[in-house]
Amino acid sequence: MKVTRGYSSQTGRLYPVGTIGNFDGHHRGHHALLQRVIETARKKEGTAMVLTFDPHPVKILAPQADFRFLTDEHEKLARFEQAGIDEVVLVEFTRAFASLTPELFAAQVLSKGLGL
């Protein structure tokens, strides 16, 4: 499994199929979502991708919150690999990133950055 930090103009993926989330822990909903991404990518002979954030958004948006994580980054990546994900893109979550409009997020991150 390929792990990439950042999304800046990464192209060349054949039929990328992706999902976005924090995936802290790994419950049935996460499993079902990842399996759907993998199945869809395999049908298209594409790349099964996950876009996730580091640090977790709560650390930036509510640093005073008493938030406990279920998995660390190493365990999260291991679970993605075990599930069959081809590539994980770790995006640095900052206040500037959080302030992107939906249109800019779609254009800059999803389309231009990831080729989705």
Order of alpha helices (4+ residues) and beta strands (2+ residues): beta-beta-alpha-beta-alpha-alpha-beta-alpha
